[in-house]
Amino acid sequence: MVAEEIGLNDHLESLGLTVVETDLGEYIIQLRHELPSHIIAPALHLVKQQVADTFREQHSQFEANRPLVEPRELTDEARTVLREKFLAADVGITGANFLIAETGQTVIVTNEGNGDLTQTLPRVHIVISSIEKAVPTLEDVSVILRILARSATGQEFSAYTTFSSGPKRSDDLDGPEEFHVVLLDNGRSAVLGTEAEETLRCIRCGACMNHCPVYGAVGGHAYGWVVPGPIGGALDPALIGLSEARHLPNASTFCGRCESVADEDPADQDHASLAGEGVRVGPDAGILPARLQAGAWAARRLRLYRLGARLAIGTLGLLGRRRGRFRQPAAGLRLDARFATCRPLRAGPSRTSGPGRCANGDGGP
C-alpha cells in the first residue's frame, strides 16, 4: 500500500523497468490497470469471471480454450506466471507491517508466501515502510501480530510472518546480498503532536471497512486515494489535504460500527472524531472550519436561517424542476454536486480514466 501511495510502480515503469506485483489481488488489478479497492483484499470489487477474462487477455502464452472456472484454476495459472518472475527478478521490494526498534528487524505478514519469495530470491531486498510502523520491542510486536491476523482475516495467526534482519551472511544458503530500508514520511510528521496523531496508530487490519455501511455501498474506489473506508476518512485529509479529501469525513452514518470493531485495535480509535481532527490539522486546515463556523453563526439566528433556507429551497427547485435533477451545481453546493457527473461503477476504475471515474477526474461512486 505504501508503494501505491507514492506511485512507485508507475515511476519505475517510466524509467524502463519491469515491475510485477506478487500478491494475487495486486497482480490482478495491475493487469487491469486499476487501483486497489481494499487494503487487505485489493481485488475485492471483481468477480471470478472478470479475473478469468483478464487472465485470458493477458496470459497469451496459454491455450485460449483452457478452463478458468474454479478459483484453483485461476490461482494455479497466476502461480505459474509469477514463479518465473520470482526467479528472474533482480530486486525484490516489500513493505513492512512493523519495524522493531529493539532489534532493527522488519516484519511482513502474508497468506500467500509471496513476501518470502520476494525478499529471498532476488539479489537485492528493499523495504519501504511509513514511519508509524515502528514498534519498540519484540514483545510489543508479538501482541499486535495476533490482533492483526484476527481483525483482518479472522485467523489465529497468518500463514506467513517473516522477520528480516539484513543481507545474508557468508554461510547462509539463501537471502539477498543487499538489504535496504526506506522510511517514508509523506506528511506524517506534521500529524505528530496533534489530536489526529491517533490515526497513525492504526495497524491497517481493514476491519473498519468490513463493517462500514458506507464503504459497503460505494466501494473503496469512491474514496479517491489509497486508504479507503473509515480510517481513510480520518487519515487522508491529514495527509493529502482537504482539496483532495474534503468529502471523506462526511462519508459517515455515525453508526459507530467502525469504532466498535476498532476496540480490538490497540489504538482503540474513534474514527468519526478522528476524521474531524484530520480536517483540522491537514495541509488545508482552516478552510472548512471557517465555513462551518459561518454556517453555525447563521444557524443560531433563526430568522436569518429560515430566510436562507427559503432562498436555497427556491433555487434548488428552479434548478431541478425540468428533469428532477440539477443540470449544474448550485453555488455553495459544489462539495456534493461534483458527484452528479460521475458514471456508474462498472468493471472498476482505471488509474487515469474510464468506467467508474468522474468526468472531472475524481474517483467518485
C-alpha positions as CSV (number, residue, x, y, z in Angstrom):
1,M,0.0,0.0,0.0
2,V,2.9,2.3,0.6
3,A,4.1,1.7,-3.0
4,E,0.6,2.6,-4.2
5,E,0.7,5.7,-2.0
6,I,3.8,7.1,-3.8
7,G,3.0,5.7,-7.2
8,L,6.2,3.6,-7.2
9,N,5.2,1.2,-9.9
10,D,4.4,3.9,-12.4
11,H,7.6,5.8,-11.7
12,L,9.8,2.7,-12.1
13,E,8.0,1.7,-15.3
14,S,8.6,5.2,-16.7
15,L,12.3,4.5,-16.3
16,G,12.0,1.4,-18.4
17,L,11.9,-1.2,-15.6
18,T,9.5,-4.1,-15.5
19,V,7.6,-4.2,-12.3
20,V,5.4,-7.2,-11.2
21,E,3.1,-7.3,-8.3
22,T,3.2,-10.7,-6.5
23,D,0.2,-10.5,-4.2
24,L,-2.5,-12.3,-6.1
25,G,-5.0,-9.5,-5.7
26,E,-2.5,-6.8,-6.5
27,Y,-1.3,-8.8,-9.5
28,I,-4.9,-9.0,-10.9
29,I,-5.5,-5.2,-10.6
30,Q,-2.1,-4.4,-12.0
31,L,-3.0,-6.4,-15.1
32,R,-6.3,-4.4,-15.3
33,H,-4.6,-1.1,-14.6
34,E,-6.8,-0.4,-11.6
35,L,-6.3,0.8,-8.1
36,P,-6.9,-1.4,-5.0
37,S,-10.4,-1.2,-3.5
38,H,-9.4,-2.6,-0.1
39,I,-6.2,-2.6,1.9
40,I,-6.3,-6.4,2.6
41,A,-8.2,-7.6,-0.4
42,P,-7.3,-5.2,-3.3
43,A,-9.4,-7.0,-5.9
44,L,-12.5,-7.3,-3.7
45,H,-14.5,-5.3,-6.3
46,L,-14.0,-8.0,-9.0
47,V,-16.0,-11.2,-9.6
48,K,-14.4,-14.5,-10.7
49,Q,-15.4,-14.2,-14.4
50,Q,-13.7,-10.7,-14.6
51,V,-10.5,-12.3,-13.3
52,A,-10.7,-15.1,-15.9
53,D,-11.3,-12.7,-18.7
54,T,-8.3,-10.7,-17.6
55,F,-6.1,-13.8,-17.5
56,R,-7.2,-14.9,-21.0
57,E,-6.4,-11.4,-22.3
58,Q,-3.0,-11.0,-20.6
59,H,-1.7,-14.6,-20.5
60,S,-1.5,-15.2,-24.2
61,Q,1.2,-18.0,-23.7
62,F,-1.5,-20.4,-22.6
63,E,-4.2,-22.2,-24.7
64,A,-7.1,-19.9,-25.4
65,N,-9.8,-22.5,-24.5
66,R,-8.2,-23.6,-21.2
67,P,-10.7,-23.9,-18.3
68,L,-10.7,-20.9,-15.9
69,V,-13.8,-21.6,-13.9
70,E,-12.7,-22.7,-10.5
71,P,-10.6,-20.4,-8.1
72,R,-7.9,-23.1,-8.0
73,E,-7.5,-22.9,-11.8
74,L,-7.1,-19.2,-11.6
75,T,-4.6,-19.4,-8.8
76,D,-2.6,-22.1,-10.5
77,E,-2.2,-20.0,-13.6
78,A,-1.1,-17.0,-11.6
79,R,1.4,-19.1,-9.7
80,T,2.9,-20.5,-12.9
81,V,3.4,-17.0,-14.3
82,L,4.7,-15.4,-11.1
83,R,7.1,-18.2,-10.3
84,E,9.1,-17.3,-13.4
85,K,9.1,-13.6,-12.3
86,F,10.4,-14.5,-8.9
87,L,13.3,-16.5,-10.3
88,A,14.3,-13.8,-12.8
89,A,13.9,-10.7,-10.6
90,D,16.9,-8.6,-9.8
91,V,15.3,-6.6,-7.0
92,G,12.6,-7.6,-4.6
93,I,10.6,-4.8,-2.9
94,T,8.4,-5.4,0.1
95,G,6.5,-3.2,2.6
96,A,6.6,-3.8,6.3
97,N,3.8,-4.4,8.7
98,F,6.1,-3.4,11.6
99,L,9.6,-2.2,12.2
100,I,11.1,-3.4,15.5
101,A,13.3,-0.7,17.1
102,E,14.8,-3.1,19.6
103,T,16.3,-5.4,17.1
104,G,16.3,-3.4,13.8
105,Q,14.2,-6.1,12.1
106,T,11.4,-5.6,9.6
107,V,8.2,-7.8,9.7
108,I,5.8,-8.7,6.9
109,V,2.6,-10.7,7.2
110,T,1.2,-12.6,4.2
111,N,-1.1,-15.6,3.5
112,E,0.4,-16.5,0.1
113,G,4.2,-16.7,0.7
114,N,4.9,-14.2,-2.0
115,G,6.6,-11.9,0.5
116,D,9.1,-14.6,1.4
117,L,10.0,-15.3,-2.3
118,T,10.3,-11.6,-3.0
119,Q,12.8,-11.0,-0.2
120,T,14.9,-14.2,-0.5
121,L,15.3,-14.9,-4.2
122,P,16.4,-11.6,-5.8
123,R,19.9,-10.3,-5.1
124,V,18.6,-7.0,-3.5
125,H,15.8,-6.6,-1.0
126,I,14.4,-3.1,-0.5
127,V,11.9,-2.5,2.3
128,I,9.7,0.6,2.0
129,S,7.8,1.5,5.2
130,S,6.0,4.5,6.6
131,I,7.4,5.8,9.8
132,E,4.4,4.9,12.1
133,K,5.1,1.2,11.6
134,A,7.9,1.3,14.2
135,V,7.2,-0.5,17.5
136,P,9.5,-0.6,20.5
137,T,10.2,-4.3,21.2
138,L,9.7,-7.9,20.1
139,E,7.2,-8.4,22.9
140,D,5.1,-5.5,21.6
141,V,5.0,-6.8,18.0
142,S,4.1,-10.3,19.1
143,V,0.9,-8.9,20.7
144,I,0.0,-6.8,17.8
145,L,0.6,-9.6,15.3
146,R,-2.1,-11.7,16.9
147,I,-4.5,-8.8,16.9
148,L,-3.7,-8.0,13.2
149,A,-4.5,-11.5,11.9
150,R,-7.7,-11.9,14.0
151,S,-9.0,-8.5,12.9
152,A,-8.0,-8.7,9.3
153,T,-9.0,-12.2,8.3
154,G,-10.3,-13.9,11.4
155,Q,-7.2,-16.1,11.7
156,E,-5.5,-17.0,14.9
157,F,-2.2,-16.2,13.1
158,S,-1.3,-15.5,9.5
159,A,0.2,-18.3,7.3
160,Y,3.5,-16.4,6.9
161,T,5.0,-14.0,9.3
162,T,8.6,-13.2,8.3
163,F,11.3,-11.3,10.2
164,S,14.1,-9.8,8.2
165,S,17.4,-8.8,9.8
166,G,19.5,-7.8,6.9
167,P,21.5,-9.3,4.0
168,K,22.6,-12.9,4.1
169,R,25.8,-13.9,5.9
170,S,28.7,-15.7,4.3
171,D,27.4,-19.1,5.5
172,D,23.7,-18.6,4.7
173,L,22.3,-20.7,1.9
174,D,19.9,-18.1,0.6
175,G,18.8,-14.5,1.1
176,P,19.6,-11.1,-0.5
177,E,23.2,-9.8,-0.9
178,E,21.9,-6.3,-0.2
179,F,19.3,-5.1,2.2
180,H,17.9,-1.5,2.3
181,V,15.2,0.1,4.3
182,V,13.4,3.3,3.1
183,L,11.4,5.2,5.7
184,L,8.5,7.2,4.2
185,D,7.2,10.3,5.9
186,N,4.9,11.8,3.3
187,G,3.1,14.2,5.6
188,R,3.0,12.0,8.7
189,S,5.4,14.1,10.8
190,A,3.0,17.1,10.5
191,V,0.3,15.0,12.2
192,L,2.5,14.0,15.1
193,G,1.7,16.0,18.3
194,T,-1.8,16.9,17.1
195,E,-5.1,15.3,18.1
196,A,-5.1,13.4,14.8
197,E,-1.9,11.6,15.8
198,E,-4.1,8.6,16.9
199,T,-4.8,7.9,13.2
200,L,-1.1,6.8,12.8
201,R,-1.6,4.1,15.4
202,C,-3.9,2.2,13.1
203,I,-2.5,-1.3,12.3
204,R,-4.2,-1.4,8.9
205,C,-6.3,-4.5,9.5
206,G,-9.1,-3.4,7.3
207,A,-11.8,-4.4,9.9
208,C,-13.4,-0.9,9.9
209,M,-14.1,-1.3,6.1
210,N,-15.6,-4.7,6.5
211,H,-18.2,-3.3,8.9
212,C,-18.9,0.1,7.4
213,P,-22.2,0.6,5.6
214,V,-20.9,3.5,3.6
215,Y,-17.9,1.5,2.3
216,G,-20.2,-1.4,1.6
217,A,-22.4,0.8,-0.5
218,V,-19.9,2.8,-2.5
219,G,-16.7,0.6,-2.5
220,G,-13.1,1.6,-2.0
221,H,-12.6,3.4,-5.2
222,A,-15.1,6.1,-4.3
223,Y,-12.7,7.3,-1.6
224,G,-10.3,8.5,-4.3
225,W,-7.0,7.5,-2.6
226,V,-5.0,4.5,-1.4
227,V,-6.6,4.3,2.1
228,P,-10.4,4.0,1.9
229,G,-13.1,3.4,4.5
230,P,-13.5,4.9,7.9
231,I,-9.7,5.1,8.6
232,G,-9.3,6.7,5.2
233,G,-11.9,9.3,6.1
234,A,-9.8,10.1,9.3
235,L,-6.3,9.8,7.9
236,D,-6.5,11.0,4.3
237,P,-7.4,14.7,4.9
238,A,-4.4,15.0,7.2
239,L,-2.0,13.5,4.6
240,I,-3.2,14.8,1.2
241,G,-5.2,17.9,2.2
242,L,-8.8,19.0,2.0
243,S,-8.6,19.9,-1.6
244,E,-8.4,16.2,-2.4
245,A,-10.2,14.6,0.6
246,R,-12.6,17.2,1.9
247,H,-15.7,15.0,1.3
248,L,-14.3,11.9,3.2
249,P,-15.0,13.0,6.8
250,N,-18.7,13.4,5.7
251,A,-18.8,9.8,4.4
252,S,-20.2,8.5,7.7
253,T,-23.5,7.4,9.1
254,F,-22.2,7.9,12.7
255,C,-23.5,4.3,13.4
256,G,-20.3,3.6,15.3
257,R,-19.7,0.1,13.8
258,C,-16.1,1.1,12.8
259,E,-15.4,2.3,16.3
260,S,-16.8,-0.9,17.9
261,V,-14.7,-3.2,15.8
262,A,-11.7,-0.9,16.3
263,D,-12.0,-1.6,20.0
264,E,-9.9,-4.7,19.2
265,D,-7.3,-2.4,17.7
266,P,-4.5,-1.4,20.1
267,A,-5.2,2.2,19.1
268,D,-8.9,1.8,20.2
269,Q,-9.9,4.5,17.7
270,D,-13.0,6.7,17.4
271,H,-12.9,7.1,13.6
272,A,-15.7,9.7,13.5
273,S,-13.9,12.0,15.9
274,L,-10.5,11.4,14.3
275,A,-12.0,12.3,10.9
276,G,-12.7,15.8,12.3
277,E,-9.2,16.1,13.7
278,G,-7.8,15.1,10.3
279,V,-9.7,18.0,8.8
280,R,-8.4,20.4,11.4
281,V,-4.7,19.5,11.1
282,G,-4.4,18.7,7.3
283,P,-2.4,20.8,4.9
284,D,-5.5,22.9,4.1
285,A,-6.6,23.2,7.7
286,G,-8.7,26.4,8.4
287,I,-10.8,26.4,5.2
288,L,-13.6,24.1,6.1
289,P,-13.7,25.0,9.8
290,A,-14.2,28.7,8.8
291,R,-17.1,27.7,6.6
292,L,-18.6,25.6,9.3
293,Q,-18.3,28.4,11.8
294,A,-20.1,30.8,9.3
295,G,-22.8,28.2,9.0
296,A,-23.1,27.8,12.7
297,W,-23.3,31.6,13.1
298,A,-26.3,31.7,10.7
299,A,-28.0,28.7,12.2
300,R,-28.1,30.4,15.6
301,R,-30.1,33.3,14.2
302,L,-33.5,31.7,13.4
303,R,-34.9,34.4,11.1
304,L,-31.7,34.6,9.1
305,Y,-31.6,30.8,8.9
306,R,-35.2,30.5,7.7
307,L,-34.6,33.2,5.1
308,G,-31.5,31.4,3.8
309,A,-33.3,28.1,3.7
310,R,-36.2,29.5,1.9
311,L,-34.0,31.1,-0.8
312,A,-31.9,27.8,-1.1
313,I,-35.1,25.7,-1.5
314,G,-36.4,28.0,-4.2
315,T,-33.1,28.0,-6.0
316,L,-32.9,24.2,-5.9
317,G,-36.5,23.9,-7.2
318,L,-35.7,26.1,-10.2
319,L,-32.5,24.2,-11.0
320,G,-34.1,20.7,-10.7
321,R,-37.6,21.3,-11.9
322,R,-37.2,20.4,-15.6
323,R,-35.9,16.8,-15.2
324,G,-35.9,16.4,-11.4
325,R,-32.2,16.9,-11.0
326,F,-29.6,19.7,-11.1
327,R,-28.1,20.5,-14.5
328,Q,-25.3,22.4,-12.9
329,P,-24.0,22.6,-9.3
330,A,-25.6,25.4,-7.4
331,A,-23.3,28.0,-5.8
332,G,-22.1,26.7,-2.4
333,L,-23.2,23.1,-3.2
334,R,-20.2,22.0,-5.2
335,L,-18.9,19.8,-2.4
336,D,-21.7,17.2,-3.1
337,A,-22.9,18.2,-6.5
338,R,-19.5,17.2,-8.0
339,F,-20.7,13.6,-8.0
340,A,-23.6,14.4,-10.3
341,T,-21.3,13.9,-13.3
342,C,-20.0,10.5,-12.2
343,R,-20.6,7.5,-14.4
344,P,-21.8,4.2,-12.7
345,L,-19.1,2.0,-11.4
346,R,-18.9,-1.0,-13.7
347,A,-15.7,-3.1,-14.3
348,G,-13.8,-0.8,-11.9
349,P,-11.8,2.4,-12.3
350,S,-8.6,2.7,-14.2
351,R,-5.7,4.7,-12.9
352,T,-6.4,7.6,-15.2
353,S,-9.9,7.5,-16.8
354,G,-12.6,5.1,-17.9
355,P,-15.6,3.4,-16.3
356,G,-16.1,4.3,-12.7
357,R,-14.2,7.6,-12.9
358,C,-15.8,11.1,-12.7
359,A,-15.8,13.3,-15.7
360,N,-13.7,15.8,-13.7
361,G,-11.1,13.1,-13.0
362,D,-12.1,12.4,-9.4
363,G,-12.8,8.8,-8.2
364,G,-16.5,9.1,-7.2
365,P,-19.1,6.5,-6.6
